[in-house]
């Protein structure tokens, strides 16, 4: 390829290059120029990622993949597919297609799972949605991938899931097909954080909920508007104190969820890498906390600091409560695990030593499948056909399936109080 051809190819991607100045000569004009260039590039990136009307394509399943979802052998699945019409389910056959060319949409696949794979656990009267907060104040541990995958995996089992993005960056929002830059304040948690009398103020999240491209998963979006809550929440507490009344600014979310807990089976909350007034709301609204941790020294050290700070804030919150706060379960899941490395195996032993029974049996591998998903704002569940080693994809998919199953079973046993045999849960849940 000639230099001229390379130049033309590069120009298609970059349009006009960002301004270049000699060191020490960068001022307001240059910064504004860089900002405009970045905005233009982000628009082009969004055009490549986000589809019209903010939708994302859902995966398509063939008969073998559907059989796996339903927990059936290929031959058993085929016999059931032949009875699709009488079951009121899709047979997956397009006009003129043969039995080996079946294709199922996400919604059709979930219908089959509920019919054959055993419907999702049916909550008894009085049981409410389990709120699970995924968090850690160290970035780069895979919180958003874990939270989004967990929501998708639970929905694939037939559960109805609400996701709440508490990260001002809106990473989970983006992965669920919504451009965070288009999200208004009233579509986030922000209205609950604002004081009564404020134009945005509300006491429930119901009006902030939107559907997503993934059947069974709804979303309360995240955006930079969430930063307002870091000002309003403590301000409301100070004003209440000045007026001689009590206002627990750490339980605003918990109260806002009361009216919608019966509408969902799970509420999955993604948090930013910080402990703040807003994120503490996410932790104190939770029935369970899931913390991804990378098996490396800095991550383990940060995790100990996280729980030290968490405990202090928890103690402060307890003083404002009428009843003690209790979690149904806490889970620590090793993430981005490169199991072939001896140093990683050593760190996994340290993690088990640190956290003991709280360590999940699931381990999430560091693979190209997960990296590719992060690049395209997707998860292993978004992939219909992996361009690469099928063995690599299967290893990643099985790891996330195990995590979804473990979270489901721990919730059924410890939160909903269902009696489960140890052989069903692998002795963990």
Beta strands, then each sheet from edge to edge (+ up, - down):
strand 1: 130-134
strand 2: 161-165
strand 3: 210-211
strand 4: 217-220
strand 5: 266-270
strand 6: 288-294
strand 7: 329-337
strand 8: 359-365
sheet 1: 3+ 4- 2- 5- 1- 6- 7- 8-
end
